[in-house]
Amino acid sequence: MASKKPQLSVKLSPDFDAYASGEMDASQIRCALCTNAPCQCPEFGTPDYFELIDRRHSRKGGGR
């Protein structure tokens, strides 16, 4: 019996293509998580940070 592999998801900045093609400087890229430029995410590892991840990935739950 084959084991089920975990499903992974990745969110990229909406500006990734423009940055990769050299049309945009790294300082102008909107964050893939909070979608702001510059990034305004809560501190990594805090309940607010995990809540933002869950909202961005459309998962139920929230802070851990």
KEDRENLO-242354 format. One record per residue (C-alpha): residue number from 1; x, y, z; residue in three letters. Coordinates in pm, whole numbers. Each point is the difference from the previous one (the first is absolute). Example, Ala and Ser with C-alpha at 12.3 -4.5 7.8 and 13.67 -1.06 7.14 Angstrom:
# KEDRENLO-242354
[pt 1,[1230,-450,780],Ala] [pt 2,[137,344,-66],Ser] 
# end
This chain:
# KEDRENLO-242354
[pt 1,[0,0,0],Met] [pt 2,[141,340,-99],Ala] [pt 3,[28,263,270],Ser] [pt 4,[-165,335,-55],Lys] [pt 5,[251,281,-47],Lys] [pt 6,[-66,334,170],Pro] [pt 7,[-136,272,-226],Gln] [pt 8,[220,307,-27],Leu] [pt 9,[-99,343,-121],Ser] [pt 10,[211,299,-95],Val] [pt 11,[-102,362,-35],Lys] [pt 12,[220,229,-206],Leu] [pt 13,[12,376,2],Ser] [pt 14,[-224,147,-268],Pro] [pt 15,[314,191,-107],Asp] [pt 16,[221,-306,-44],Phe] [pt 17,[-4,1,-381],Asp] [pt 18,[85,371,-20],Ala] [pt 19,[287,-48,246],Tyr] [pt 20,[131,-312,-176],Ala] [pt 21,[0,180,-335],Ser] [pt 22,[191,295,143],Gly] [pt 23,[-290,245,-32],Glu] [pt 24,[-24,55,375],Met] [pt 25,[249,48,283],Asp] [pt 26,[-14,-239,296],Ala] [pt 27,[-98,285,233],Ser] [pt 28,[-326,46,-194],Gln] [pt 29,[-122,-360,16],Ile] [pt 30,[-324,-58,188],Arg] [pt 31,[29,-268,269],Cys] [pt 32,[-161,-330,-100],Ala] [pt 33,[-153,-31,346],Leu] [pt 34,[-122,347,101],Cys] [pt 35,[-3,140,-359],Thr] [pt 36,[158,330,113],Asn] [pt 37,[320,163,-122],Ala] [pt 38,[201,15,210],Pro] [pt 39,[-111,-304,199],Cys] [pt 40,[-212,73,306],Gln] [pt 41,[-45,-356,127],Cys] [pt 42,[-30,-63,373],Pro] [pt 43,[313,-130,168],Glu] [pt 44,[88,-353,-116],Phe] [pt 45,[-132,-273,228],Gly] [pt 46,[-264,211,178],Thr] [pt 47,[-367,-99,7],Pro] [pt 48,[-78,295,-231],Asp] [pt 49,[256,-128,-251],Tyr] [pt 50,[-152,-348,-9],Phe] [pt 51,[-349,150,-26],Glu] [pt 52,[114,196,-306],Leu] [pt 53,[143,-318,-156],Ile] [pt 54,[-328,-183,59],Asp] [pt 55,[-203,284,-154],Arg] [pt 56,[232,26,-301],Arg] [pt 57,[-19,-375,-62],His] [pt 58,[-376,-9,70],Ser] [pt 59,[36,-240,291],Arg] [pt 60,[-212,-14,311],Lys] [pt 61,[165,33,337],Gly] [pt 62,[202,307,69],Gly] [pt 63,[278,67,247],Gly] [pt 64,[191,-287,149],Arg] 
# end
